[in-house]
Amino acid sequence: MKAYFINAKDELIVEVDCKDYYHKKELINCSYIELYPYPVNGNDMWTDEEANLRESNYLFQLDDIIVSGNAIIMSYDDEGDSADVKDLTIEDLKSRVKFKGKRAIDHSKLKFEVFAWE
């Protein structure tokens, strides 16, 4: 499936053929992936679930959000399965991404909220 890979360390954005869930993990270089809560032109962004648990990481900014580590952007079909990226050109994505380099992560400033399930 056609996807865009954002490599935060090498400051590179390329089109890739992403085969499946395990290939996403391999490309991102992580053990656990998560669906980032920020759609990109209606596409999903997959990131490293543990990216902010490290002492430092490479960051990038997409529009007004900061992302820690690498990412894969692709769409989804009617059943919710991953599909070719849509409504987004690689040129548009490149114009919206700013790489921030390697940064220390101050865990005391990360905000995690735990609240009762209703």
C-alpha positions in Angstrom: 0.0 0.0 0.0 1.2 3.5 -0.8 2.3 5.3 2.3 4.5 8.2 3.4 7.3 7.5 5.8 8.6 10.4 8.0 12.1 9.6 9.2 12.8 12.0 12.0 16.5 11.1 12.6 17.5 11.4 8.9 15.1 14.3 8.2 13.6 12.5 5.3 10.1 12.0 3.9 9.7 9.3 1.3 6.9 7.2 -0.4 7.0 3.6 0.6 5.1 0.4 -0.1 3.8 -0.6 3.4 2.8 -4.2 3.4 1.1 -4.8 6.8 1.2 -4.1 10.5 4.5 -5.7 11.0 6.1 -3.7 8.2 4.8 -0.5 9.8 6.6 -1.5 13.0 9.8 -2.3 11.0 9.7 1.0 9.2 9.1 3.1 12.3 11.7 0.9 14.2 9.6 0.2 17.2 8.0 -2.6 19.3 4.5 -1.0 19.5 2.7 1.3 17.2 -0.2 3.6 17.9 -2.6 5.6 15.8 -1.7 9.2 16.5 -4.8 11.3 17.4 -4.2 13.8 14.6 -5.5 12.9 11.1 -3.5 14.3 8.2 -6.0 15.2 5.4 -8.2 12.3 6.5 -5.3 9.9 6.6 -4.0 8.0 9.7 -0.6 8.7 11.2 1.1 5.7 12.9 3.9 6.4 15.4 6.0 4.7 18.1 3.8 4.2 21.2 6.9 4.3 23.4 8.6 7.3 21.7 8.2 9.7 24.7 9.4 7.1 27.3 13.0 7.4 26.1 15.5 9.9 27.5 15.7 11.6 24.1 14.3 11.2 20.6 14.3 12.9 17.2 11.2 15.1 16.8 9.3 16.7 13.9 6.5 19.2 13.7 3.5 18.7 11.5 1.4 21.8 11.3 0.9 22.7 15.0 1.8 19.3 16.6 5.1 17.9 17.7 5.7 14.2 17.1 8.4 12.1 18.7 10.1 9.6 16.5 9.3 8.3 13.0 5.8 8.0 11.5 3.9 6.4 8.7 0.9 8.1 7.0 -1.7 6.1 5.1 -5.4 5.9 4.7 -8.0 3.3 5.6 -10.8 1.5 3.8 -14.5 1.0 4.7 -13.6 -1.9 7.1 -11.0 0.2 8.9 -8.0 -1.6 7.3 -5.0 0.4 6.1 -5.1 1.5 2.5 -3.2 3.8 0.1 -2.6 7.3 1.3 -5.2 9.7 -0.3 -5.9 13.4 -0.7 -2.3 14.2 0.2 0.7 14.7 -2.0 4.3 14.1 -0.8 5.1 17.7 -1.7 2.2 19.0 0.5 3.4 16.8 3.4 7.0 18.0 3.0 5.9 21.6 3.0 4.1 21.0 6.3 6.8 19.2 8.2 9.7 20.8 10.1 12.3 18.6 11.6 13.4 19.5 15.2 16.5 17.3 15.6 17.4 15.2 18.7 15.8 16.5 21.9 15.9 15.5 25.5 12.5 14.4 26.9 11.6 15.9 30.2 9.2 13.3 31.6 8.1 15.7 34.4 6.5 17.9 31.8 4.6 15.2 30.0 0.9 15.3 30.9 -0.9 12.1 31.3 -4.4 12.1 32.8 -6.1 9.1 34.4 -9.8 9.4 35.0 -12.8 7.2 35.7 -14.4 5.4 32.8 -18.0 6.5 32.4 
